[in-house]
Amino acid sequence: MTSKLFRHTKHCPSTGDAIPFFHDGTYHIFSLTPPQGTTVYPDRLRTSWCHTISKDLLHWEELPVAIHPGTNDDADSSGVWTGSVVFGNGMFHAFYTGYNIKAKYQQTICHAYSKDSITWEKDKKNPILLPNEDLFEALDWRDPYVFYNDEENAYWMILSARLKGNAITRRGCVVLYTSPDLDKWTYSRVLYYPGNTNCPECPEMYKIGSNWYLSYSRFSEYVNTIYRVSSSPFGPWRTPKSDGIGGRRFYAAKSMANDEGRRIYFAWAHDRGDDCDQGEWYWGGKFCVPHEVVQNSKGELDVKMPPEIRSLYPKKIDWQYMQSQGNGTNFGNRSIDISSLGTCSYGFFTGIPESYLFSCRCRAHEIYNNFGILLKSDRDASTCLQLEFDYSMQRVSLLNLPMPVDPFWQQSCQAIPKPKMPGPDGFRVCEKSFAFDVNSWIKICLLVEKDTIDIFIDEKIAFSYRLYEKPEYELGFIAEDCNVEFCDISFAV
């Protein structure tokens, strides 16, 4: 079967960590597939490796499941977890985390190999690496990422671990092993210890120009994928100004570089219990739009939507805009001005389907507060997702409204909507510093597919999130104490 925009497939109604791999003109995505109908640990994490391929990043063909969990005392009997794929010595090699909930070492590093990337055989020596208990905790030992380091003339494997003896919530580290042949592995060192996270999941590293980049995900801080940069593969790893590959819930992102050198990340946004905005966040979910990263003049990474994605939405649709509060003026079918000095003005587009591609440019002529876009909103703009550009703070945020209030106010006052209770996300789902001036143009592109939202701003930063409940309006504009022009407005399906 084929599908657009690797979201869900026949074998993957929900899916998890991506293992991207590019070889001989073909994009491969291996991903962790939980058993159907499972929602929580440990059943949800008895995952297999699903396998899907594409020639163009747009149309994906599902192949047979690549690697299944083992049985009985096998190192991977409770799940085949995250890893990586590399081609070497004339074979495809998969290095992955074997999970056995009953074993002394529950998480170990395993190996499988293939002649064609489709049919895989597990290494009889599995597990090939056990936790080094002299230095690291036994429980967290996972997510091997393997690549050939030309500068060191060796294969490198980095993996997630927890360093013994440090503050219990700050032990997460990235460990380095090396090999001359993908068979014999030798411990090298702790490659990265930030001292601020529980366990840096799904690490990977690569080089662009003269810089090395190390990316990883944090479940204990903001549930997102971040990166660090260094002039050496051994560090020190420094924090860039905007360190996210995506926003919160763009999780376990891993990347591949194609033969043109373009580097593209794949990640998933979590499912929620009962498919509603009050439900518990689950492990695994739905794949987001791929994020392409490009090195900028400062040596940091800008994030944009791959241009190929636009071709999946060839049909422009007409729109009508309705000003709900304050002053808004239409200029033809491409521009809207909102005048809102000293107050708040907002309005909505009508007749917009639940899946669409939207783009526009905007600029504030006078600004004292903020402006932005309303997504999946009620008619009062009180229950919605708000993309907010804050001039005084020089930031852009994704707000999940309404903001919770103290119980006293909830009980004693009128017109207090029930908050969505987003759990650890809070009402300010994610935020990034974003420098902009009065009269400077900002480009916004967002793709909504029912409950999944991917937002790209100025081809520099990106946010992803999920909202399940059916709105009154899919999209609108808002301005608070400012005058804003929105132009080049386009909806496509």
N, C-alpha and C positions, 0 to 999 in steps of 0.2 A: 504494500500500500504506500501511497505518498501522502504527505500532509504539508500544509504551509506553516512556516514559522515554528519549527519544532516546539510544540506546546505539549499536547497530550497525544499519545499514539495508542494503538490497539493494546499493546502490552504494558503501556505506562499511563493508566488513568491519572495517577499521581506519580511524580518522579522526583529524584533528588540530585545530589551532587553530579555535576558534569565532569567528564574526563574527555576534553577535546583533543583531537589529534588530526594533523593534516599530513597527507602522504600522496604523492603522485597525482596531484590535481583533485583530490577528493577530501572533503571535510567529513570527519568522523566525530560523532558524539556518542560516547559510552556514558550511561547514567545509571544511578542507583534506583532500582525498581522495587518498591515494597509490595508484598503480597496484596492482592485486591481485597478490599474490605477492612484492612487493618488501619488503625488510627494511632495507637500509642505503643510505647516501648514495653516489652522487647519485640513483640510480633511485627511491628511496623518496620523494624530495622533488620529483619531477615531478608536483606535485599540481594537481588541479582544485578548483573550488568546488562542493561538494555543497550542495543546498538542501532544507530541510525546514521545514514550517510546522505551527502548532498554534493552536487557539483557547483551550486550557485548561491548557497546560503538561504535559498528561498524554498525550494521544493525538496522534501526529505523522504527518503525511502527507508522503511523499517526492515531490518535484517533479523535473523533469529537471535534470541537472547544469547549473549556471548559467554558469560560465566555464571554458573548457578552455585548456590551454597552446597557445601559438602554434607556429609552425614556423620552421625555418631561422634567419634573423637576427633574428626578432622578439624584443622585449625580454623576453617571457615564455615563450620556447621551451623552457626547462628547468623551468618550473614557475610556477603562479599561486599566490603565497604570501599571507600574512596582510594584511588591511586592514580596511576598515569600509564601512558602507552608510549613506547619508543621503538624505533626500527634500528636494529643493529645486528651485525653478523649474519645478514641475510634473512633475519626472522623478525616478526613482530613480538614484542615483549610487553606484557602487562604486569606491573607491580601494584599490589593492592593490599588493603588491610583485611586480614582474616579475623573474623570475630567468632569466638566460642565462649558463650556465657558461663559454661561449666568448667573451663580450663583454668589452670593456675595463672597463665598469662592470657587474659581474655582477648587482647588485641596484639596481633603479631603481623609481621611483614611477609607476604606471600608473593609467588611468582607464577605466571602462566605464559605460554608461548604459542605462536601460530604461524603457519606458512602463508595464510591468505587473509588474516585479520578477521575471519568469520568463525572458523572452527578452532577452538582453543583447548590446549591440554595443560593441566596443572603440573607444576614441578613436583616430582616425587620427594624432593628435599624439604618441601614446605613444613613448617614455616622457615623461611631463610634467615630471618633476623628476629631475635627475641629482645625484649627490653633489657637495657644495660642497667641493672639494679644498683650498681655501684654509684651511679650518678643520677639516675632518673627513676621516677615512679613507675610501677609495673602496669598500672591500669591504662594510662594514656600513652599510646605508642602506635601512631597511625598516619594515614594519608601520605604515602611515599610519592614524591615527585622526582622522576629520573630524567636526566638530559646529559648530552655530551658537552663537556666544558672544553672548548678548543684551547683556551688559555692554559689550562692545566693538563691537557692531553689525557683526560680521564673522564669516566662517567661519574656524575654526581647524583646522589640521592639525598634529598632533604625530607625530613619528616617531622610531624608534630609530637611534642613530648612535654613533660613537666619536670623541671629541675628540682632535685631534692634540697631540703634545708632552708628554703626561702619562705616568705610569707605565703600562707596557704592559698590565697586568692591570686597570687602574683607569680606563680611558678612556670607559666607557659613559656616554651622556647621552641626554636627550630634547630634540629640536629642534623649534622652533615656526616654522611658516609661516602666513600669513594670506591671505585672499582676499575680495573683495567679492561674487563671483559664482560660485564653484566652478570658475572657468576660469583666471583669472590669479592665480598664487601668488607671494608675496613673502616672502623670508627675514626673520624677525623677530629671533630670539635663541636662545641655549641656554636652554631653560625650566627644566631640572633637570640638575645634575651632582652625583651623590652621592659620586664619587671612590672607590667601593668595589666596582665591578662591571665585568664584561667588556662586556656590552651589555644594557640593560634592554629586554627583548622585549615586544611586544604592549602598549604603553602605551595608556591611555585616561584621560580626566578628565571629571568631572561635578561638579555642585553640588547639595548637599542643605542646605536652610536657608541659613545664612550661611557655611557651610564648603565649600571645594573639596577634591576628592579626586583623587589621581593614583595609579593602580595600574599595576603592570607585573610581569613575570616575570623571574626570574634563573636561568639554567642553570648559572652558575659558582658560585653560592652556594645550596645547599639545594634547587634544582630546585622552586621554589614561586612563588606569586603573592603579592605584598605591596602595601601602599598607604602613601601619605603624605598629610598633611592640611595645609591652609593657609587663611587667611582671604582670600587673594587668588589669582586664577588665575596670577599671576606668581611666586608663592612669597613667602617661603621655605617649603619643604616640610618639615614636621616629622614625626618618627617617633612613631607612637602606641605605647602600651604593648604591645598585642597587634596586630602589624602584618600578620598573614597572613589572606588571604581563605579559605585552606584550609591543610592541612599539606603536607608534601613530596609530590610527584607529583600534586598538584592544579595542573596546569600550563596556562600560556597562557590564564588565565581572563579572559574579557571579559564585559561585562554589558549589559543593556538595562533601561530603565525603562518600565513599562506605563502605561496612561492613569490608573491609580490612584496613580502615583508609586512603586510598589514596584520596587525594583532587584534584579535576579536575575542571578547570574553562572553561566557555563557553562565547564567546563574538562574536560580529559581526563587519564586516568592511563595511563602508558606500557605498551605491550606488552613482553613479555620473550621472548628467544630460546627456541625449542623449547617455549614455553608452560610454563615451569617456573621455580622460584624461584632457580635457579642461572644462568639465562639472562641474556644481555646485555640491558640496557635499550635499547629502540628509540625513535626518534622516532615519535610517533603512537600511538594505542591506542584506548581505550574511554572514552566519556563518563561522567563521574561524575554523581551526583545534583546537580541545580542547587542553588546556595547563594544564599539571600536575605540581603541585608545591610540592617541597620536602624541608623540613627543613635541612639546612646545619649546620656545626659545630659551626658557629657563631650565630646561632639562626635566620638567615635570610632565605629567600625562594629562592631556585633555581628553574628554570622553564625548563621543558623538554616536548617533544612530547610523549604522552602515547605510550608505545611499541606496543599496539594492532594495531595502525594505519598502521604499516608496513605490516601487513598481508593483507591489502587491495590492495597491489601492489606487487603481487607474481612473476611477469614475468620480469626478467632482460632483458634489451635491449642492443644491441651492439652500440658502439659510435665511431665516428671518430672526431679527433681534428685537427683544421686548424689554424696555427699560422698566424695572420694577420699583426702584426708589431713586430719587435724585434726577440729575440731568444727563441724558445721553443723546447723541445726535448721530444718525447714520449718514454717510456720504457714499451713495451708491451701494454696491454689493461687496465692497472690499475694505471699508474703513468705518470705524466708530470712534467718536470722541466723547469722553466722559469728563464733565466739569463738576468737581466735588470739593472745592476749597472750603474748609471749615466743617465738613460733614462727610457722610458716607453715601455713596451711590453704587448701585449694582443693577444688573440686568441679565437676561438669559436668552440663549438661542432656543428656538422651538423646532420640533420635528427632527431632532438629531437621533440617529439610531444608536443602539447600545454598543456597537463596534464601529470604529472610525479612526481615521488619521486626521489630525488637526495641526495647522501651523499658522503663525502670524508673526508680525513684528510689533513691538510696542516701545513707546518712549513717554516719559513724563516731562511736561513743559514747566510745571511748577509742582514741587513735591515737599510736603512737610511730614508725611506719615508713610503710607504704604499703598501698593496696588497689586493686582494679580488676577488669577483665574480661579473660578469656582468650578469644582468637579463633583458630579453626582449630588446635586443640592436639592433641598426643599425650597419652596417658593420664598421663604424668609431668609435664605442664606444663613440659617442657623445650624443646620445639620448637613455637613458637606466636607469635602476635602478642599482646602484652600492653598493654592500656590501663591505665596506672599513675597513680594520684593520690598524689603525694608531699607529705605534710603539712609536713615540715620545710623543704623547698625551695619550697613553695607553687607547685607546677607540676603539669601533666598531660603525660604523655609517651606515645608509641607506641613500644614496644620490639619489635624483631624478634629473637626468641630462637632459638637460644642465642647468647650473647655469644662472640665469638672469643677464643681464648687463644693464648699464645705457642706456637710449634711444639714446644718442649721438653715442655710439659705435655700437648699433644695426643699426643705420641709415648710418653710415659712413664707416664701416669696412666690409671686406669680411668674409665669412665663419662663420657667427654668427647665429647659429640655433635659431629658435624661441623657447623660454622656454615654458614649459607645463603649467605655471601659476597655480601651485597647491594650490593657495589660502593661508589659514593660515598655511599650513604645511611648506612652505618654501622649499628651495632646499635640506637642511639637514633635511630629514623627521623625523628622530629620531636618538639618539645616547645614548650610555651607556659606562660607564667606564669598561674597560676590560683589566686586567693585563695579559701580556704575555711576554716571553723572547725569545731571539734568540735561535733557535733550539727547542723550546717547541711546541708540537703538539696541534693543534686546530681541534676539530671535528665539522663538519658542516652537518646539515641535513635540507633540505628544500623540501616543497611540493608545487607544482604549479598546480592549477586547473583552466585553462584558464586565467581569469583575477585576480584570488586570489592567493596571495603568502604568505606562512608561513615559517619562518626561525627560526631554533633552533641551538644555538651555545654552544658547550661543555656541554650540558644539564644544562646550567646555566641561559642563557638569551634568549629572543625570540623577533622577529619582525614580524608584519603582515602588508600587504598593498595590494592595488589593482591597476593594470594597465590594461587598456582595449585594447589599440591599438595593432594591429598585428605586431610583430617584424620580422626582418630578421633572428635573431638568438635568441633562447630561453635562452641560457646560455653560458658564457665564463669565462676565467680567465684573470686577469690583475695584473701587478706588476710594481711599479714605484720606481726606484733606490733601488732595492733589488734582491736577488736570492731566489726563493721560490720553494718548492717541494710540489706538490699535488699528493696524493696517495690514494689507496683504492677507486677509482672513481667508482661510481655505479649509473646507471639510471634504474628505474623500473616503470612498468605500471600495 
